[in-house]
């Protein structure tokens, strides 16, 4: 999702007459498109901003005799922006603008305003302007049609924004808002544009992609429509929620040769007690049945998943059920995460009961098991 959002931002800026540079040292503005899904992702952004500030300060110092280059404008965009809003300026004074995920259409105008304020002040830091925009509830459609894409063969296409699921550990509904479906026709138009430009691989994107309900059809209908479009040689979608995944999707996958036989289906935890506390809306038995149906209806199809270890209250027995599920399903690959409390989420208020060392142990154990399975299945 963030890869596509970065493309959208770059496309909007190109339309406004800006050009991309290869390195931050040469840039007049640096924009960090951020993720809040785990603490680790946020920590990396704060340290990258610190590194950039330090290196541009050093650059200015070493410009002895010459007119020193001004510090680039620094923007913090995306989920962290929505999460921390104007508090970002206190945490990191080097940041000049903060823009939430639904407000990205405003970035060119914000840059314009900041560059002209700099010009008027003659570069004096006494008149520094800070801007934050985190109020929009949806994005204008045009932002998806700038024509700019990084990859000459692949196109990511957002079909829905936000999520209304409220999994207890997740910050997404708070930073990306409730689920909003893009109009069916607009999605199809964007895919036709991408295919006409030579992008023959299409990936449909949504936080909960198969919850899509458009004005002219649901996810299954959209999948069928896109699979039949001229120029679409490979079609995939991410991320599926088990609760909204139906066998009908598997049937469509098997029916069209250009739909990639690959499903990313996060199960998160193998114990029903933990799944209930996570508010995932399905049981272990339901998930196992879905995985079996997938294996049966999409022969040779790959299956990957996400797993969280150390969720509040996860006992040794709960964890063992996660291990057993991994053994039983034999995923082709898995992304395994140690739980970290996210502000705003329901579980943030709960005691983080599993010690860090125990989270590490559980993480390593599942990782080892998955590596063995993945190697065997190659
Ligand atoms: S489905 Fe759950 S984990 Fe996924 S984005 Fe929505 S709230 Fe977060």
Boltz pocket constraint, residues with backbone or C-beta under 6 A from the ligand:
constraints:
  - pocket:
      binder: B
      contacts: [[A, 163], [A, 164], [A, 165], [A, 166], [A, 167], [A, 170], [A, 171], [A, 172], [A, 173], [A, 207], [A, 208], [A, 241]]
      max_distance: 6.0
